[in-house]
Every structure is written in structure tokens, then in C-alpha cells.
Amino acid sequence: MLTYPLSLCTTRCSDLIAALPTFCTFAASSLIHQQHKNSARSVLDLHGSISNTPTKAVMALPRLVVFDLDACCWFPEMYMVRQGPPFAKTSDDACAASDGEAVKLLGCTRKVWETISNGDEWQDCRVAVASRCDEPEWARQLLKLFTIDDGRSFWQALDDGRLAEIYKGNKKTHLKALKEKTGVAFEDMLFFDDDQENIRHVSELGVVSVLTPEGVTQDAWEQGLRRFMEARLYQRRGGPGPGYGKTYAK
């Protein structure tokens, strides 16, 4: 049988005891992260239903979810559309310009807007738009054509367009205008955009911001919810947390 000097055993035990708090902190942090990841995933079932959604006591949800439009909610971008209006709806996820060119919703955009607008857990949350597209009137027309499951248009879901900020300029201006209109604090907002510069500017306000290079996909949506919940956790601990001056890319 192998034996060890008493001094060596004492040293090894001391090392283990000293390392225990760090290990416990790491384990607890990992568990919280996994719980948040599971909670975010359960909010939206891409195949059509909200399932296993945790209660508000478990999940921290934003009070305002703000979307860019071009290359985030739909594609092509307005400056790329050849002919423009009049637009006509051709399916739940597509509209056609006057020459037949299609403008299609990206990823699970429609499902996400439906979830925010009508989900039982989302009654305290609203959807908003912050866009600086080249053809604001074209964008407004499309928002009035795309619909969610209850038949309301995207425009109606935006409080009949009151929460649609569509104009040129730094997106800090858009978010500040939405804050003024809704009374929702920046730390209670969640923002999605495909432009890194917009993400940087808005995150400087303290808004949890998610880069969407492929549009509002399920992964981007889950990532946004996960980041928002992590930020809430840090706030409760007295720190600024994720989302403050940082950007999040898939």
C-alpha cells in the first residue's frame, strides 16, 4: 500500500480547502447560466407554440423589444428594392413590390412579433422599431401589410405606428424617443440590429443589444433573452452587468 508523508497530505488538504470557494462559485455560476439558457429556449418554440414557459418569477423579461427593419426583420433592404410600391402581400412571410420582387421576413421574425404581442407571459412588454432605412414610407407600407396570427398588422402591433421610429441618424436618438414615449427605462429594453455600429451606439445607453447578421433567427432571439436575464442578475447583485457598453454577436 502506498503511503505519503503527513506534511504532503496536509498541504494537499489545505490546497483543496482553499480552492473550494472558487469551485463553488464557478459551479453556481454555470448552473445559473444553464437555467437562463433553458428558460430562454422555452419561451419560443419555432414550430408554432409557446411551451414549458417559466413564470415571471423565474424569468426576467424586457418591457420593450426594439427591432431594426432592413436585413434584420426583412430582406432585401429598401435601398435594394428596384421598383417599390405599391406592395402586395403574397404570403404570411412575403410581400411583392410593383414589379413582383419579393420582400421576405427573415428567420422567425413573425413568430417573435406574435409572441411579444400575444404571449401570456409578455403582457407587460411591447414591440417597437428603430430603423434608418432609405425609404421610410416603403417600410411603413410593409409594416401595414405583414400580420401576426390574430390578424393585426405589424403596424397595429406597434401601437398603430406610434412606436415606429423610422428616420436617419444615430440610433441613440431612436431609442431615446422610444424611452420618452413609453416610459420604459433603457435597462428594461432589448434591441436587435444587423449593423455593428448601431449595436455599439445603443449598447452605450445601457440597452442589452444583439447583433443579427442573419436576421431575427431563433438563435438570435434566445441569445437576446439569455443576455437580458444575465443583465438582470448582475443588476440584482449591484453591478452593471452584460449589455452595458458591450455588444453581442452570434
C-alpha positions as a Python dict, from the first residue, in 0.01 Angstrom:
ca = {
    (1, 'M'): (0, 0, 0),
    (2, 'L'): (127, 349, -89),
    (3, 'T'): (177, 596, 193),
    (4, 'Y'): (250, 971, 187),
    (5, 'P'): (433, 1190, 437),
    (6, 'L'): (198, 1371, 674),
    (7, 'S'): (327, 1712, 557),
    (8, 'L'): (233, 1633, 194),
    (9, 'C'): (-114, 1520, 293),
    (10, 'T'): (-163, 1836, 498),
    (11, 'T'): (-52, 2052, 207),
    (12, 'R'): (-287, 1879, -38),
    (13, 'C'): (-583, 1912, 200),
    (14, 'S'): (-506, 2279, 253),
    (15, 'D'): (-498, 2335, -124),
    (16, 'L'): (-834, 2165, -167),
    (17, 'I'): (-994, 2368, 110),
    (18, 'A'): (-854, 2691, -34),
    (19, 'A'): (-989, 2606, -381),
    (20, 'L'): (-1337, 2511, -259),
    (21, 'P'): (-1495, 2864, -264),
    (22, 'T'): (-1374, 2921, -621),
    (23, 'F'): (-1511, 2586, -733),
    (24, 'C'): (-1848, 2651, -568),
    (25, 'T'): (-1874, 2996, -725),
    (26, 'F'): (-1791, 2854, -1067),
    (27, 'A'): (-2044, 2571, -1027),
    (28, 'A'): (-2320, 2808, -914),
    (29, 'S'): (-2248, 3046, -1199),
    (30, 'S'): (-2257, 2762, -1452),
    (31, 'L'): (-2586, 2637, -1312),
    (32, 'I'): (-2746, 2983, -1332),
    (33, 'H'): (-2625, 3026, -1690),
    (34, 'Q'): (-2772, 2690, -1791),
    (35, 'Q'): (-3103, 2772, -1622),
    (36, 'H'): (-3119, 3101, -1811),
    (37, 'K'): (-3034, 2926, -2136),
    (38, 'N'): (-3309, 2671, -2082),
    (39, 'S'): (-3557, 2945, -1987),
    (40, 'A'): (-3478, 3147, -2299),
    (41, 'R'): (-3515, 2844, -2522),
    (42, 'S'): (-3854, 2758, -2373),
    (43, 'V'): (-4008, 3099, -2445),
    (44, 'L'): (-4034, 3042, -2819),
    (45, 'D'): (-4099, 2716, -2998),
    (46, 'L'): (-4015, 2786, -3362),
    (47, 'H'): (-4255, 2517, -3476),
    (48, 'G'): (-4552, 2715, -3357),
    (49, 'S'): (-4626, 2705, -2987),
    (50, 'I'): (-4502, 2850, -2663),
    (51, 'S'): (-4415, 2556, -2443),
    (52, 'N'): (-4280, 2497, -2092),
    (53, 'T'): (-4261, 2871, -2038),
    (54, 'P'): (-4131, 2955, -1690),
    (55, 'T'): (-4317, 3200, -1470),
    (56, 'K'): (-4217, 3563, -1442),
    (57, 'A'): (-4075, 3486, -1101),
    (58, 'V'): (-3816, 3267, -1274),
    (59, 'M'): (-3766, 3469, -1593),
    (60, 'A'): (-3683, 3837, -1628),
    (61, 'L'): (-3843, 3968, -1946),
    (62, 'P'): (-3790, 4304, -2116),
    (63, 'R'): (-4068, 4561, -2120),
    (64, 'L'): (-3981, 4685, -2469),
    (65, 'V'): (-3824, 4484, -2754),
    (66, 'V'): (-3688, 4706, -3031),
    (67, 'F'): (-3608, 4586, -3384),
    (68, 'D'): (-3423, 4729, -3678),
    (69, 'L'): (-3601, 4651, -4007),
    (70, 'D'): (-3371, 4621, -4311),
    (71, 'A'): (-3164, 4298, -4304),
    (72, 'C'): (-3288, 4234, -3951),
    (73, 'C'): (-3663, 4173, -3985),
    (74, 'W'): (-3678, 4153, -4364),
    (75, 'F'): (-3470, 4136, -4682),
    (76, 'P'): (-3385, 4290, -4926),
    (77, 'E'): (-3315, 4627, -4772),
    (78, 'M'): (-3530, 4912, -4900),
    (79, 'Y'): (-3249, 5074, -5100),
    (80, 'M'): (-3207, 4744, -5287),
    (81, 'V'): (-3571, 4715, -5396),
    (82, 'R'): (-3589, 4813, -5763),
    (83, 'Q'): (-3944, 4944, -5814),
    (84, 'G'): (-4100, 4983, -5474),
    (85, 'P'): (-4474, 5035, -5414),
    (86, 'P'): (-4746, 4954, -5442),
    (87, 'F'): (-4664, 4646, -5236),
    (88, 'A'): (-4894, 4344, -5213),
    (89, 'K'): (-4895, 4066, -4958),
    (90, 'T'): (-4827, 3728, -5119),
    (91, 'S'): (-4790, 3504, -4809),
    (92, 'D'): (-4756, 3526, -4432),
    (93, 'D'): (-4383, 3592, -4470),
    (94, 'A'): (-4359, 3778, -4800),
    (95, 'C'): (-4480, 4085, -4988),
    (96, 'A'): (-4418, 4176, -5351),
    (97, 'A'): (-4313, 4511, -5494),
    (98, 'S'): (-4482, 4656, -5802),
    (99, 'D'): (-4252, 4456, -6032),
    (100, 'G'): (-4304, 4132, -5840),
    (101, 'E'): (-3978, 4145, -5645),
    (102, 'A'): (-4026, 3974, -5308),
    (103, 'V'): (-3955, 4127, -4969),
    (104, 'K'): (-3939, 3841, -4719),
    (105, 'L'): (-3940, 3825, -4341),
    (106, 'L'): (-3619, 3675, -4204),
    (107, 'G'): (-3580, 3386, -3963),
    (108, 'C'): (-3861, 3365, -3708),
    (109, 'T'): (-3943, 3738, -3716),
    (110, 'R'): (-4317, 3686, -3748),
    (111, 'K'): (-4328, 3428, -3470),
    (112, 'V'): (-4127, 3654, -3237),
    (113, 'W'): (-4357, 3951, -3302),
    (114, 'E'): (-4656, 3725, -3237),
    (115, 'T'): (-4503, 3603, -2911),
    (116, 'I'): (-4435, 3955, -2782),
    (117, 'S'): (-4777, 4084, -2890),
    (118, 'N'): (-4995, 3797, -2765),
    (119, 'G'): (-4792, 3568, -2536),
    (120, 'D'): (-4940, 3529, -2189),
    (121, 'E'): (-4602, 3596, -2029),
    (122, 'W'): (-4549, 3910, -2239),
    (123, 'Q'): (-4847, 4121, -2132),
    (124, 'D'): (-4617, 4387, -1983),
    (125, 'C'): (-4400, 4409, -2295),
    (126, 'R'): (-4438, 4597, -2622),
    (127, 'V'): (-4268, 4578, -2959),
    (128, 'A'): (-4102, 4879, -3124),
    (129, 'V'): (-3899, 4967, -3434),
    (130, 'A'): (-3582, 5173, -3466),
    (131, 'S'): (-3488, 5199, -3833),
    (132, 'R'): (-3295, 5439, -4051),
    (133, 'C'): (-3383, 5279, -4384),
    (134, 'D'): (-3356, 5481, -4704),
    (135, 'E'): (-3729, 5462, -4787),
    (136, 'P'): (-3927, 5521, -4466),
    (137, 'E'): (-4264, 5531, -4644),
    (138, 'W'): (-4198, 5196, -4813),
    (139, 'A'): (-4115, 5047, -4474),
    (140, 'R'): (-4439, 5183, -4328),
    (141, 'Q'): (-4637, 5026, -4612),
    (142, 'L'): (-4477, 4687, -4549),
    (143, 'L'): (-4542, 4712, -4175),
    (144, 'K'): (-4910, 4763, -4259),
    (145, 'L'): (-4915, 4451, -4479),
    (146, 'F'): (-4728, 4194, -4267),
    (147, 'T'): (-4952, 4045, -3998),
    (148, 'I'): (-4929, 3838, -3682),
    (149, 'D'): (-5155, 3543, -3602),
    (150, 'D'): (-5450, 3743, -3467),
    (151, 'G'): (-5480, 3931, -3796),
    (152, 'R'): (-5334, 4258, -3672),
    (153, 'S'): (-5066, 4416, -3886),
    (154, 'F'): (-4715, 4481, -3762),
    (155, 'W'): (-4809, 4849, -3775),
    (156, 'Q'): (-5100, 4790, -3537),
    (157, 'A'): (-4874, 4587, -3307),
    (158, 'L'): (-4654, 4899, -3295),
    (159, 'D'): (-4938, 5087, -3124),
    (160, 'D'): (-5070, 5195, -3465),
    (161, 'G'): (-4725, 5311, -3565),
    (162, 'R'): (-4662, 5525, -3256),
    (163, 'L'): (-4366, 5304, -3164),
    (164, 'A'): (-4212, 5306, -3512),
    (165, 'E'): (-3910, 5537, -3523),
    (166, 'I'): (-3802, 5538, -3890),
    (167, 'Y'): (-3558, 5808, -3996),
    (168, 'K'): (-3188, 5873, -4049),
    (169, 'G'): (-2948, 5940, -3765),
    (170, 'N'): (-2773, 5779, -3472),
    (171, 'K'): (-2996, 5511, -3322),
    (172, 'K'): (-2943, 5654, -2979),
    (173, 'T'): (-3193, 5917, -3095),
    (174, 'H'): (-3446, 5647, -3187),
    (175, 'L'): (-3410, 5470, -2852),
    (176, 'K'): (-3432, 5794, -2656),
    (177, 'A'): (-3754, 5880, -2841),
    (178, 'L'): (-3898, 5537, -2754),
    (179, 'K'): (-3799, 5584, -2390),
    (180, 'E'): (-3979, 5918, -2386),
    (181, 'K'): (-4293, 5771, -2545),
    (182, 'T'): (-4317, 5456, -2336),
    (183, 'G'): (-4156, 5548, -2006),
    (184, 'V'): (-3953, 5226, -2027),
    (185, 'A'): (-3601, 5255, -1889),
    (186, 'F'): (-3308, 5157, -2110),
    (187, 'E'): (-3221, 4866, -1881),
    (188, 'D'): (-3569, 4723, -1946),
    (189, 'M'): (-3522, 4724, -2324),
    (190, 'L'): (-3385, 4459, -2561),
    (191, 'F'): (-3252, 4566, -2903),
    (192, 'F'): (-3183, 4371, -3223),
    (193, 'D'): (-2991, 4507, -3525),
    (194, 'D'): (-2772, 4372, -3805),
    (195, 'D'): (-2536, 4672, -3800),
    (196, 'Q'): (-2240, 4661, -3560),
    (197, 'E'): (-2224, 5040, -3539),
    (198, 'N'): (-2588, 5063, -3429),
    (199, 'I'): (-2528, 4789, -3172),
    (200, 'R'): (-2232, 4981, -3031),
    (201, 'H'): (-2420, 5309, -3006),
    (202, 'V'): (-2733, 5164, -2846),
    (203, 'S'): (-2543, 4944, -2601),
    (204, 'E'): (-2373, 5259, -2471),
    (205, 'L'): (-2714, 5365, -2338),
    (206, 'G'): (-2728, 5053, -2121),
    (207, 'V'): (-2959, 4860, -2355),
    (208, 'V'): (-2889, 4488, -2396),
    (209, 'S'): (-2814, 4471, -2769),
    (210, 'V'): (-2784, 4171, -3000),
    (211, 'L'): (-2619, 4164, -3342),
    (212, 'T'): (-2827, 3978, -3603),
    (213, 'P'): (-2612, 3907, -3909),
    (214, 'E'): (-2872, 3656, -4035),
    (215, 'G'): (-3180, 3841, -3916),
    (216, 'V'): (-3406, 3760, -3623),
    (217, 'T'): (-3334, 3388, -3607),
    (218, 'Q'): (-3433, 3164, -3319),
    (219, 'D'): (-3070, 3161, -3202),
    (220, 'A'): (-3056, 3543, -3201),
    (221, 'W'): (-3386, 3562, -3012),
    (222, 'E'): (-3278, 3310, -2749),
    (223, 'Q'): (-2944, 3483, -2715),
    (224, 'G'): (-3118, 3815, -2654),
    (225, 'L'): (-3338, 3671, -2380),
    (226, 'R'): (-3041, 3497, -2222),
    (227, 'R'): (-2833, 3817, -2224),
    (228, 'F'): (-3122, 4017, -2081),
    (229, 'M'): (-3168, 3771, -1795),
    (230, 'E'): (-2796, 3774, -1722),
    (231, 'A'): (-2802, 4154, -1710),
    (232, 'R'): (-3093, 4139, -1465),
    (233, 'L'): (-2896, 3900, -1244),
    (234, 'Y'): (-2598, 4135, -1234),
    (235, 'Q'): (-2824, 4431, -1155),
    (236, 'R'): (-2962, 4249, -851),
    (237, 'R'): (-2605, 4197, -734),
    (238, 'G'): (-2536, 4567, -764),
    (239, 'G'): (-2322, 4561, -1080),
    (240, 'P'): (-2379, 4695, -1433),
    (241, 'G'): (-2375, 4350, -1590),
    (242, 'P'): (-2379, 4239, -1954),
    (243, 'G'): (-2528, 4474, -2209),
    (244, 'Y'): (-2374, 4788, -2068),
    (245, 'G'): (-2129, 4919, -2323),
    (246, 'K'): (-2088, 4574, -2478),
    (247, 'T'): (-2206, 4412, -2797),
    (248, 'Y'): (-2326, 4060, -2850),
    (249, 'A'): (-2271, 3879, -3176),
    (250, 'K'): (-2375, 3529, -3274),
}
